[in-house]
Amino acid sequence: MKINVFWIIALVAVVVAPRGEVTMAAETVTCDPEELSPCLEAITIGTPPSKDCCDKLTEQMPCLCGYIKDPNFGKFINTPNAEKVQKSCGISLPKC
């Protein structure tokens, strides 16, 4: 089963999810799915993702497994538009 995180992004932009922190090297990433809202149009309408969308998706990479495993978001990950966003941004999903 191919996992695609971009429907999670769309749902997250609408629903407020719990926030947490993940430490990466010398920086801290706040796991806030709302940060991925720049990808909403690309996922729901199918427009090409913006640079901001790709940047935010890359920034939130340490959080993606948590988003994928969340039952509220996990069911939205296998969609054609979400896969297009992933490919356009050059993002490989983590193995969770």
N, C-alpha and C positions, 0 to 999 in steps of 0.2 A: 504494500500500500504506500503510495507516494504521499508524503506529508507536505502540505503547503500552508504557510502561516498567514497568508495575506487576508483570508476571510476573518481570521482572528483580529487582524488589524481593523477591518471594517466594523466588526462588532464592538471592539474595544473603544472605538471612537464615539460610540453611542452610549455604551454602558461603562459606568465607573467601576474599575476593578481595584482590588486591594493593592496597595503599594508596598514595595520592599526595596532593599538595596542589595546589590551584588558588587563585590569588589573585584576589580580587574587591574592587575599590575599596580600602577601608581594612581589610578583614577577610580572613582566610584560612579557606578551607573545606577540611577534610580529606575527601578522597574515600574514604569507607568505606561500602561497601554495607550493612554490618551496621547502620548508622544508620537504615536504612529498615525494620528489623524490625517497628516498630509497625504497618506496613501488611500484614503477613503474613496475618492473619486475614481482613481485608477482601478480599484477593486470592484466597486459597484457599477461603474459605467463602462469600464474597459479602456479608458484613455491611457496613454503612456504615462508611467510614473514620473513625477517631477524629481529634480535633483534633491530637493528637501525630503521627499518621501524616501529615496534611496539612502540618504545620509542618516535619517532617523532609524530606518530599518537596520542599517549597519550598527548604529549606536546601541540599539536595543538587542543585539545578537545574544548577549549573555542572559537575557530574560526570555528568549523565545521558547525554551523547553517548558518553562512555567506556564506560558500562554497556551502552548500546544496541549499540555496535560490538563488544563482547566476545562471542566466539562461545559462551561458556558461558551467557550471559544473553540474548543477542539473540533466540534462538529462542523465548523465552517472552513476548514482548511483545505479541502479538496475541491477547488473550483478552477475553471479555466482562466478567469481573469486574475486570480491570485497567483496562479502559476506563471502567467505572463509577466506580472510585476516582479516576481522572484527572478525570473530569467533576465528581464530588462535591467534589473539592479545588480545582476551578477552575484546574487546571494545563494549560498548553499546552506540549507537548513542543518542545524546541529543534529547529531544522533542523540536522542533523548532516552 
